[in-house]
Structures are given as structure tokens and as C-alpha cells.
Amino acid sequence: MAQFGKTSLERLESCESDLQVVMKEVIKYFDCTIVSGHRPPEEQFELYKKGRKEVNGEWVIVDKSKVVTYKDGTIKKSKHNEFPSKAVDVMPYPIDWKDNERITYLAGFIMATARIFKDRGIIDSHITWGNDWDNDTITKDERFSDRPHYQIM
């Protein structure tokens, strides 16, 4: 049985309890790692700059394929910026950012666990996946994909 390492546990502990409960169940069956929990505004802004450059004091997109977030951490805050964090980024272990099939497989496992736990009253929150923001199980209608991302709705 897999278990979270020290760094993953520290990141997970910065998250809302319902996210912790779900991920602590998932790790029993699916080896994964916590990439991010709470993020301070400075860290969020560094992510925001990816795929952008500053032009006349504004950050404009120059390479949409490199954009990882539309939240700058100050004006537009991410659920990662709250404390405890209402978002967590999780990847299958070992991490392979190009293995979309395995990332999607993990997402199905996480979402099923979250829905079962919600239905059973184990957690109170509705959780959504960053590749199905409207939680309708249809991913083709999404304009922005953040596959490692899960958040409390």
C-alpha cells in the first residue's frame, strides 16, 4: 500500500479537512503525490507569469500552451491562496506530466471517492476537478484544463 511522503503530507495539511480526508483514502489504493496545497500570493504570481510577459505594466499572454493559471494571487485569487487551502494539486506517482491517461484515471478515482464520501456524510463539501469545472462529467466543454487540480466548490 502506498503512503504519502513527508513533503506531500505537509502540503496536504495546509488544505481544508475534506480534501485531506479524500486524499488520505485515495493514497491507500492509488500511488500519488501532493504537488501543491496552500500557496502564498508570491508563489501564485510566479505561476501566473508562465506563458506571459509584461507589456506596459500588464501581463499579457504570449504562449497560451505555457499558461498554468489565470489567478494572479492578489487581484484574482486562487482557492490555493486561502488558508486552509480549498484546493489541492495531485499527480500520480511517479510524476509524468504527459501521461494524461493516468492523470485522468487518478481523477476518476478521486472524484468517485469524493462523491461516495459526500453521499455517506463523511465529508460535507462538493469537490470538483480542474478538467471538469462545472462538474457535469463532460470535459470537452471546458475552456481551461488544470488536470492535477481539485477544489471545494
N, C-alpha and C positions, 0 to 999 in steps of 0.2 A: 504494500500500500504506500502510495506517495504521501509526502508531507511537505508543508511549506518550510523553506529555509528562513533563517533569521531576518534577512532583508525583506522578504515577502511578508512575513508576519508583522514587521514594523510598519510597512506600508499599509497593510490591511487594518491594523489597529487604529490608523488615522481615519477610518471610514465609519459611516453610520452602522449601527449594530446589525440591522437587517442584511446589509451587504456582507458583513463578517460571517453571519450565520450561514448564508447561502454558500459562500466560498469555502468555508470550513467543511461543509458537506461535500461539495464538488471535489475537493482535493482527495477525498477518500477513494474516489473512483476514476479520476482523470488527472494525470500529472500536469500541473500548470504553475505559472508563476505570476505574482502580482507585480506589474510593471509600474503602476502609479496609484496612489491614493490621494491624500491631500496635496495640493500644490500651492505654494505661496505665489502672489502676483508676479514676482520677478521670474520665476520658473515658467509660469504660464505665458508671459510675454516672450520669452525665448522661443517657446514652441510656436507662438503666433507669428513670429518673424520668418519662420520657414516658408519658402516659396514666395516671399515678399521682399521688396526693397523700399527704402524711404525715399520719397519724392516730394519735395516742398513741404516737409514736415508731416507727411501722411504715408502710411504703409500701404503700398499697392501690390496686388498680386502680379507676379511676373512669371511664375511657373505653378499652375494650379495642381500639377501632379505632386508637388512637394508640400502643399498646404496640409497641415495636420490639425488645425483648429481655426475657428472663426471667433474665438473668445480671447480677448487680449489680457484678461486678468484684472483690469481696472474699470474700464467703461462697460465692457461686456464681460461679465464674469461667468466662469465655468462652474459646474457643480463640484468640480475638483477643488475650487477655491474656497468652498465653505469648510468650516471645521465644526464637527467632524464632516469629512467629505461625503457628499451624496453621490459620488461617482467613484468607480474603480476601473482600472485598465488591467486586463488579464490576458495572458497568452499561454498557449500550450507549451510545455517544456519538453525538449529543448526548443528555444525560440527560433522560428523560421518565419520571418515577416512575409515571405512569398507563398507560404503554404495556406492558401485561402480555404482549401477543403478542410484542413484540420482545424483552422480557426473557426470555421462555420460549424464543424462537428462539436467543438467545445461550446460554442454559443447555444446550440440546441440543448446541450446537457445543462448548461447554466440556466437557461430560460425555463426548461422543464422543471428543474429543481425549485426555482423561484416561484413558479406558478403553483406547484404542489404545496410548497411551504405556505404560500399565501392562503390557498384554499383550506389548509388544515389549521390555520391560525398560528403557525409557528413564527411567521413574520407578519408585519402589518402593512408593509409597503408593496406597491406595484413597481416592478423593476422592468426597465426596457433596455434593449440592445442598440448600440450605435450603428447598426446596419438595418434597423427597423424602428426608427424613431417614433412612428405612430402606433407601434405595437399591434399591427394588423396581420402579421406573419407574411406580408408581401414585401420583399426587399427591393424589387425593381422600381418602385415608385419613389425611392429615396434620392435626394439630390446630393447628399454628403454621406460618405461611408466612414465610420470610425469603428472598425471591426473589433478591436480589443476593449471597447468602452461599454460599460454597463452603468446605468444610473437609476436612482429612485425618481419616479415620475412625480 
